[in-house]
Amino acid sequence: MAFPKIGNLAPAFSLQNQNGETVSLKDFKGKKNVVLYFYPKASTPGCTTQACGLRDAMTDLAELDTVVLGVSPDQPPALQKFIDKKGLNFDLLSDPDHAVADKYGAWGPKKFMGREYDGILRTSFLIDKQGKLRHILDKVKTKTHDQDVLAYLREHF
């Protein structure tokens, strides 16, 4: 699956958050920039490092009129547990059938310990207030993800 084209409107979506409430990309149009990041599984080491980095950068992100939405195949109760356990300060969205991940090109073949399978490809999409896709981070490093996002936003938004 290919990524959506930079400069085009980001693919629309509506997913349930950790509270079972529907969150849609259109909710932020005209109001906030969006960091939409796809991660494989709540409460795993790499995903925890990535999420906590974004949590700790939230003040800086808010100053840039930016919200964070994390997307994984996890069900809402697992997302709420992850938020509670790590004190996360942004919504996590449930994409159990990976339909939104497919739209964004964030689902595909992976290798782990010699095994090949399909899964979430750790990818982030920066979407401006008009709903246009402005940047894709497809070689995400969990330890520096928050700083990589902030650096791009500060330079280009």
TAURNOR-V90044 format. One record per run of one state. SS is the DSSP state (H for helix, E for strand, L for the rest). FROM is the first residue (numbers start at 1). TO is the last residue. If there is no record, write none. Layout:
((SS,FROM,TO) (SS,FROM,TO))
This chain:
((L,1,8) (E,9,9) (L,10,13) (E,14,17) (L,18,21) (E,22,24) (H,25,28) (L,29,32) (E,33,38) (L,39,44) (H,45,56) (L,57,57) (H,58,63) (L,64,65) (E,66,72) (L,73,75) (H,76,86) (L,87,90) (E,91,94) (L,95,98) (H,99,103) (L,104,106) (E,107,112) (L,113,114) (E,115,120) (L,121,122) (E,123,127) (L,128,131) (E,132,137) (L,138,144) (H,145,156) (L,157,157))
